[in-house]
Amino acid sequence: MSDELEEIKSLSRFRIFACSECDEPIEVHALEIYAKCPNCGTKHKCRAFGGIGAEIHDHIDAALEWAGISQEELKERHQRERDAASD
């Protein structure tokens, strides 16, 4: 199996980081580009894009787009998974 596929398999589905304004921990799906702090509302950029170089997540985004799966569908699915996990 290729190194890229192994890297994709090993990725965490979520990232946790501290808000730069209030230090509130924020958990976002790994494919999210932006996240809003639930405590203070500060908007954070979670992923690089543009001329900086491609992240593995950019390749995943491209594959999902090719498959016809939108970011909104992913967000809804992951919210359902979180809700089910917290029950």
Summary of the structure (lengths in Angstrom):
residues: 87
radius of gyration: 14.4
end to end distance: 36.9
largest distance: 43.7
contacts: 183
relative contact order: 0.14
helix: 40%
strand: 18%
